[in-house]
Amino acid sequence: VLKNLLILTGIHATLNFNKIPSTYMRSIDSSLPQCIKLGGSELLTLQSDGDVVIGGLFPLHYVAPEPQYSYNSQPQIAYCSGFDLRAFHWMMTMVFAVKEINHNSSLLPGVKLGYQIMDSCDHVHGSLQALFSLVSQSTASSTCLHYSPVSYFATCTCLTDKNLYPSFLRTVPSDLFQVRGLVQLVTFFGWFWVGTIGTMDDYSLYGIQAFTNQFGHQGGCVAFHLTIQTSPNVAEIQEMADQLQSSTARVVIVFATEGQLHDLFSEVRISRNVTGIQWIASEAWVTAGRLASPKFYPLLEGTLGFSFPGVTIPGLKEFLLALRPSPKPGMEFINMFWEEHFGCKLDSRYMPVCTGSEDLTYTDSSYNDLSRVTISYNVYKAVYAIAHALHTFLNCDSAEPNNGLCEKTKFLTVYALSIPLGSTECIKCPEYYWSDKEKVKCVAGEEEFLSFSDTMGIILVALTLLGFILTTIITIVFHSFRYTPIVKANNSEISFLLLLSLKLCFLCSLVFIGQPSWWTCRLRQAAFGISFVLCLSCLLVKTIVVLLAFRTNVPGSRGRKLFGSSQQRILILCATAPQICLCTGWMLGAPPVPFRNPNYQIVVECKEPWPPGFYLLLGYIGLLAFACLLLAFFGRKLPDTFNEAKFITFSMLIFWAVWISFIPAYVSSPGKFSVAVEIFAILASSFGLLLCIFVPKCYIILLHPERNVKKSLTGKYWR
């Protein structure tokens, strides 16, 4: 906020609020800039005296050196670099607005507005230093201090909270509206896998936070987030470029200013020649002329974003084009602009040398692009907002007594700024940010999820692989002995399909481990639901076959003919189809999406936009399990020579015990432990089915082959 702010900084103490005497006005050269000394260092300023002074902070430079404080001596001034023509345009618009108001006889008659403009260097340190300069300058003179901040460029949603920022005003809309537009834009084009880039300031933090939340609700997923440090070094820039280049996401949303992006874009485009990225720009840089240079065309061509509506301000063009440099002290900002704009030096011994007579009319830059001004119009409105508020206040005698506009006590309140003055001040950290150990700044919170490298994750992966390998071994054994009586008696086709479904049950637990992403959130529940239904469908068919085999009078009875191999396949298909339809509709209509849950820690989890989907999926699994248990229970007293119904009963009892205990454990487990509970339930029930149904058969096949003969099996059951 401090980087781009207009402040009502001071009203002379001798000002009579009921009537402004004409003798109070003084004739002062309004174009004379001055320098202010603060702490042994000089800050450049463009200043014009007046009865009411409006302070202005503009990011005239976009590269600010990190301050070095030894606390042994007064800090020396460290000048910024990288002159911003667009910000200079904003600054001169403020000067134009003040001059225009001073020539307006109907607005603030008898009162002269002044201005004091400083460079924030697009950096919080420069902003604070400039702000304190305004304070110290006003304190040094006989003025009443009043701080009413009006921002022309701060769109952060955090500033909407009037409980935290009661005196903050702005002439620019909140990012709430921009974020809605950006989410609609990317979802309209079907871009649901994107990356984000931001900076360390609140504008970026809150903007990306709001975008991520709204984008997630629409089914989108953020593949990565890069944070540009305040003064990034070469290594940090290269590391960000590496991540950007290696990511599979080719759509990137950026909340930053052009100055903060320049080094990263230079590394990505000039050093690495990266292309093929669809950039989605925030309003802070979407119209920036500096990034529209030919060297960035291959990288930024096709960039999309929203900008503020432009207008035409009468008289502004002529005012800006009439600007000229001057050797007078205090004209540094204007001279800097002139040298930057024309690529020359005013006081250089070497060519090219600026003559001062260069014509701005025939140049093309963001300074003299006056077709439709955008940010400058916000500056223009901010100056006029302050002027109209002051005009209303000074005309209190003619206003209604109880309309609230004339309460001078409110106007005389000293508004302290978005700053701790000699005492500890508690500032609420943005969402997903915590205070550091020293409790002096907000740092990004660590994301937590069940990782493959966690001890718990390693154990669960090991159990998963053990189950998969054991199932594979049993499959090999059954295939090797597929012509033996015990395998044929167990309906080998259904047995192999059951083994395949158990493999899928074990493998689906791997999708629950690792950081949730767009595709894992959709795959995990669908894979779990379909795999278990397929498994239970096979068990249901096997149970029915057992009952028919033992309940009929003769081997060739009508009941067994009506439930042959084709009927068994149809039943498995019919029992699995409802779950497939449910999962497909769920994933297409309201699929789970990655979500950063800050309730405990920053837990990255899959959020269910439609909770009934999971319960319907689980309920259908329970229905099939109950049918298997009921039918197997009826066949528990069949002949003991080889009673598979008894083993199915045991496996279903284990299955029900696991999943009944799963529900309260899942609901009460915090964070990543809830995922671990679900994986444990999947593995436990899968091991229960595998061990109860197949291990006894493998025991006979491998260790007691003498029992693997036709006469050892009940004749009616063997096929």
C-alpha positions, -999 to +999 in steps of 0.1 A: +000+000+000+028+024+009+043+021-026+014+039-042-004+062-019-016+098-016-018+112+019-034+144+033-002+152+052-006+186+068-028+216+073-012+248+086-021+255+122-030+291+114-058+280+090-092+293+101-117+265+094-147+288+094-133+313+069-101+314+048-088+349+047-074+359+013-044+374+030-033+339+041-024+329+006+013+332-003+029+334-037+054+306-040+069+291-070+048+260-074+073+242-096+103+244-073+113+208-061+133+205-029+152+179-010+145+167+025+172+155+049+163+126+071+188+107+093+218+121+075+206+111+041+189+131+014+157+120-002+147+134-036+113+151-036+091+171-059+074+197-038+051+227-040+040+246-010+004+253-001-021+257+026-030+220+024-002+197+013-009+163-003+019+138+000+024+113-028+044+081-030+051+067-064+073+037-075+095+058-098+122+032-096+117-006-095+151-018-083+158-009-046+190-020-028+185-038+004+192-014+033+224-020+053+221-009+089+252-011+112+236+009+140+270+024+146+266+054+123+239+072+104+228+051+074+239+065+040+214+069+012+213+041-013+198+053-045+174+032-065+177+022-101+155+012-130+135+043-138+098+036-144+083+059-171+047+047-163+050+057-126+065+090-137+033+095-158+012+089-126+033+114-106+029+141-132-008+134-133-010+143-096+009+175-103-015+183-131-046+176-109-033+198-081-026+227-105-060+222-121-078+224-087-058+255-078-071+272-109-107+261-102-125+289-086-155+268-075-135+241-057-116+251-026-118+289-033-092+308-013-072+276-005-041+265-023-032+229-025+004+219-024+021+186-030+052+167-018+060+137-039+086+110-031+099+079-047+089+046-029+113+026-052+085-001-053+099-014-020+086-013+015+119+001+029+118+030+005+082+036+011+087+037+049+116+060+045+097+084+023+067+083+046+088+092+077+103+120+056+068+134+051+061+131+088+094+148+099+090+176+074+055+183+086+066+182+122+094+206+116+069+232+104+039+247+122+013+223+109-014+202+122-008+166+111-035+146+095-030+113+078-057+102+055-043+075+031-059+073-003-044+046-026-046+047-064-032+013-070-035-009-039-061-036-049-054-060-020-085-076-007-071-074+029-076-036+029-114-040+026-116-049+063-126-016+080-119-031+114-082-034+106-079-004+083-106+021+093-090+051+077-079+035+044-095+047+012-088+040-024-099+049-059-093+014-073-115-017-070-106-046-047-089-076-062-120-095-052-135-085-086-103-091-106-099-126-091-134-136-100-127-125-136-094-144-137-110-176-124-138-172-150-112-165-177-091-196-171-120-220-166-137-207-197-107-219-217-105-251-198-072-244-181-075-263-148-038-271-143-020-238-137+010-223-119+011-191-099+039-165-094+038-138-068+059-116-045+062-111-008+038-082-004+001-084+006-011-075-029+004-108-042-002-129-011-039-121-008-045-120-046-031-155-051-048-168-020-082-156-033-075-170-068-064-204-054-095-207-033-120-197-060-101-217-086-102-248-064-139-245-060-143-246-098-123-278-100-089-263-108-056-272-093-024-251-088+006-271-099+032-248-083+037-214-067+068-193-071+076-164-048+099-136-060+119-124-031+122-087-023+156-084-038+163-117-055+198-127-063+209-146-094+207-180-078+171-174-067+161-162-101+177-192-117+160-216-093+126-201-101+133-204-138+142-240-133+109-248-116+089-228-142+107-246-171+103-281-156+067-278-147+040-295-168+017-265-162+018-242-192-006-216-179+008-192-153-011-166-133+011-137-120+004-112-093+033-087-094+045-055-109+066-052-140+097-042-121+095-073-099+091-095-130+118-081-152+147-102-139+127-134-140+114-128-175+149-119-186+163-152-173+134-172-188+134-156-222+168-142-229+190-167-211+169-198-218+147-189-247+116-204-231+084-201-250+050-217-251+037-204-217+003-188-215+006-159-191-024-145-172-015-111-159-028-091-129-037-055-136-004-044-121+016-054-151-008-063-179-004-028-195+032-023-186+052-008-215+086-020-202+076-056-207+062-049-241+096-045-256+106-067-286+129-089-265+100-102-246+076-107-275+082-145-280+077-151-242+047-128-235+029-129-268-007-137-262-007-126-225-042-122-211-054-101-182-077-074-169-069-037-168-086-007-154-110+012-177-093+041-195-106+076-199-094+108-215-085+136-191-088+170-209-056+190-208-034+163-195-017+155-228-007+191-233+006+194-198+027+162-200+041+171-234+052+206-223+075+191-197+112+202-199+143+194-179+161+219-158+195+223-141+178+237-111+183+218-078+154+195-071+146+187-107+161+153-104+130+133-111+122+152-143+159+150-154+159+113-147+129+109-168+143+129-196+175+109-198+156+076-196+131+086-222+156+099-248+186+076-240+210+105-234+227+123-205+222+159-195+256+164-179+277+138-196+310+146-214+303+117-237+278+114-265+249+113-267+242+145-247+206+157-240+200+192-253+168+197-233+150+207-265+141+171-275+104+169-285+082+145-265+055+146-292+073+123-316+084+097-291+065+065-282+065+053-246+043+046-217+047+082-206+032+099-236+007+071-244-024+092-237-050+075-258-068+060-227-052+067-193-059+040-166-039+042-134-033+079-139-071+083-138-070+067-103-044+092-092-065+120-107-096+108-088-076+104-056-065+141-057-100+153-065-115+130-037-092+147-012-101+181-026-138+176-025-136+161+011-117+192+022-141+215+004-171+199+022-154+202+055-145+238+050-181+246+042-195+231+074-213+263+084-237+260+055-243+223+059-269+205+079-258+203+115-265+166+120-255+151+087-221+139+101-200+157+076-191+186+098-178+167+128-144+184+129-132+161+156-132+133+131-112+152+106-087+162+132-080+126+141-045+115+134-047+084+113-016+062+118-007+039+088-008-003+066+034+011+109+046+004+145+057+036+161+078+028+191+055-001+204+048-037+195+019-040+171+001-073+163-006-078+127-027-107+115-008-129+091-026-138+058-041-172+054-015-199+050+011-177+066+024-180+102+045-158+123+082-168+125+099-179+157+107-143+167+071-133+161+082-103+140+072-113+105+049-136+085+064-166+068+048-191+045+035-221+064+048-256+057+024-277+037+016-311+053+004-343+035+011-380+037+044-381+018+062-411+003+092-400+024+073-400+057+079-429+081+042-437+080+041-433+042+071-457+038+053-483+060+021-481+041+039-483+007+058-514+020+025-530+030+010-522-003+039-537-022+038-567+000+001-573-007+006-568-044+036-592-045+018-618-024-012-616-047+010-619-078+027-650-063-007-666-056-018-658-091+013-675-105+006-706-082-030-708-093-020-704-130+007-731-126-018-755-110-049-744-130-057-779-141-056-794-106-089-803-089-087-776-062-082-748-087-109-761-110-133-766-081-129-730-072-141-717-105-107-707-119-120-679-142-137-661-113-106-668-090-083-651-115-106-621-118-108-619-080-070-619-078-068-591-104-093-570-084-073-576-053-042-563-070-061-532-080-073-528-044-037-529-031-024-505-058-052-479-053-038-472-019-007-457-035-029-429-051-037-417-015+000-411-007+018-380-019+007-344-024-029-343-037-031-331-073-058-325-098-058-361-111-050-380-079-080-364-061-102-377-089-086-411-092-082-422-056-119-426-046-130-438-080-102-465-081-110-475-045-147-478-051-146-497-084-118-521-073-136-531-042-170-535-059-154-557-086-138-578-058-170-582-039-189-590-071-166-619-077-171-631-041-208-628-045-207-650-076-184-675-059-208-677-029-238-683-052-219-710-070-211-728-037-247-726-026-260-739-059-234-767-059-244-780-026-281-773-025-290-791-058-298-828-058-277-838-088-247-823-106-266-815-137-295-798-120-315-770-136-302-744-110-266-748-120-275-747-157-292-714-152-261-700-135-234-710-158-202-691-168-220-665-190-246-658-162-217-654-137-200-628-160-233-609-165-239-608-127-204-594-121-209-568-148-243-558-135-231-556-099-201-534-109-219-511-134-238-490-108-205-482-090-189-472-123-218-450-132-218-434-097-180-427-099-182-413-134-211-390-126-194-379-094-160-372-111-177-353-139-202-333-118-185-325-085-151-341-083-128-338-053-102-311-056-069-303-039-075-280-009-051-263+016-068-268+050-054-244+076-074-257+105-046-277+121-016-270+100-016-262+063-028-297+053-030-303+016-060-327+011-087-336-013-119-316-006-152-332-014-175-306-030-203-332-029-199-354+003-229-377-006-207-390-034-183-407-010-210-420+012-230-435-017-198-451-030-191-466+005-227-475+010-229-496-022-197-514-012-214-522+021-245-534+004-225-560-017-205-570+014-237-576+033-251-597+005-219-618+004-219-622+042-256-632+043-253-658+015-220-672+029-236-675+063-263-697+049-236-720+035-214-722+066-226-757+076-220-773+042-197-803+041-163-796+056-143-815+030-138-781+013-162-754+023-154-721+006-185-705+020-169-707+055-138-689+043-159-662+025-178-657+058-146-652+077-133-627+051-166-607+052-165-606+090-130-591+088-141-567+060-171-555+081-150-552+113-124-530+094-149-507+077-172-503+107-142-491+128-129-470+099-158-445+100-152-431+136-114-433+132-116-414+099-138-387+112-117-381+144-083-382+127-067-348+120-048-339+089-029-365+070-038-392+096-073-394+081-057-404+048-035-430+066-067-444+083-084-449+049-052-465+034-050-488+065-087-498+060-081-506+023-050-527+031-065-545+060-096-555+042-076-565+011-053-587+032-083-602+049-099-613+016-066-625+002-056-646+033-090-661+040-099-671+005-066-680-012-040-689+014-058-721+025-059-733-011-022-724-016-015-743+016-030-775+001-015-770-034+021-764-022+024-783+011-002-811+008-005-820-028-019-854-018-051-837-009-053-819-042-072-848-059-107-852-071-118-877-045-109-853-017-134-828-028-172-830-027-184-843-060-212-818-063-189-789-058-162-800-082-168-790-118 
